[in-house]
């Protein structure tokens, strides 16, 4: 299974056709893939002599969930606003 793409993330989050959040989702996706590599000890992004390692379905889904969690937990700390995400847990 290939690595998740921005399109996969948007489908998972029901954001198909909405491009407003792409600039936020891409860094979250890259970070989630990096965390998956660190946690599994596998190499999904750097080509080696043997090629890329294949991301299994469980890791693929975990990456999507990691992006979703990061997106849902974001805060708007822009100057002059009082908007802040509330963590209800």
Phi, psi and omega per residue, in radians:
X1 nan 2.289 3.127
X2 -1.236 2.979 3.102
X3 -1.222 2.677 3.099
X4 -1.114 2.472 3.086
X5 -1.868 3.021 3.074
X6 -1.029 -0.661 3.110
X7 -1.082 -0.722 3.095
X8 -1.088 -0.746 3.137
X9 -1.086 -0.816 -3.106
X10 -1.136 -0.642 3.072
X11 -1.139 -0.786 3.137
X12 -1.050 -0.625 -3.077
X13 -1.683 0.133 -3.112
X14 0.980 0.776 3.123
X15 -2.018 0.375 -3.130
X16 -1.069 2.348 3.134
X17 1.448 -0.049 3.110
X18 -1.924 2.026 -3.075
X19 -1.818 0.043 -3.062
X20 -1.104 -0.465 -3.017
X21 -1.850 0.093 -3.082
X22 -0.990 -0.705 -3.120
X23 -1.159 -0.431 3.079
X24 -1.509 -0.628 -3.054
X25 -1.293 -0.630 -3.106
X26 -1.050 -0.855 3.096
X27 -1.127 -0.593 3.085
X28 -1.137 -0.691 3.110
X29 -1.145 -0.795 3.126
X30 -1.085 -0.715 3.100
X31 -1.144 -0.692 3.136
X32 -1.144 -0.693 3.103
X33 -1.147 -0.727 3.101
X34 -1.082 -0.765 3.103
X35 -1.096 -0.695 3.120
X36 -1.086 -0.702 3.093
X37 -1.118 -0.770 -3.123
X38 -1.152 -0.706 -3.089
X39 -1.291 -0.606 -3.106
X40 -1.612 -0.300 -3.063
X41 1.262 0.297 -3.126
X42 -1.812 2.831 -3.095
X43 -2.011 1.801 -3.123
X44 -1.758 -0.267 -2.988
X45 -2.039 -0.442 -3.096
X46 -1.777 2.069 -3.121
X47 -1.225 2.350 3.073
X48 -2.029 -3.041 3.123
X49 -1.027 -0.599 -3.131
X50 -1.489 -0.107 -3.084
X51 1.671 -2.983 3.125
X52 -1.354 2.615 3.021
X53 -1.402 2.628 -3.103
X54 -1.544 2.289 3.112
X55 -1.449 2.166 -3.137
X56 -1.372 2.976 -3.031
X57 -1.083 -0.628 -3.118
X58 -1.177 -0.746 3.123
X59 -1.205 -0.692 3.089
X60 -0.966 -0.863 -3.139
X61 -1.163 -0.661 3.111
X62 -1.101 -0.662 3.091
X63 -1.110 -0.790 3.106
X64 -1.052 -0.732 3.137
X65 -1.181 -0.636 3.107
X66 -1.104 -0.759 3.107
X67 -1.099 -0.784 -3.133
X68 -1.062 -0.761 3.127
X69 -1.110 -0.766 3.112
X70 -1.093 -0.699 3.134
X71 -1.178 -0.757 3.141
X72 -1.187 -0.408 -3.083
X73 -1.690 0.090 -3.081
X74 -1.184 2.760 3.114
X75 -2.189 2.596 3.031
X76 -1.779 1.697 -3.117
X77 -1.843 0.548 3.119
X78 -1.108 2.522 3.131
X79 -1.096 2.351 3.098
X80 1.553 0.105 3.099
X81 -2.098 2.655 3.084
X82 -1.841 0.138 -3.109
X83 -1.287 2.248 3.090
X84 -2.595 2.386 3.122
X85 -1.171 2.427 3.137
X86 -1.819 2.245 3.092
X87 -1.618 1.929 -3.040
X88 -1.486 0.003 -3.096
X89 -1.431 nan nan
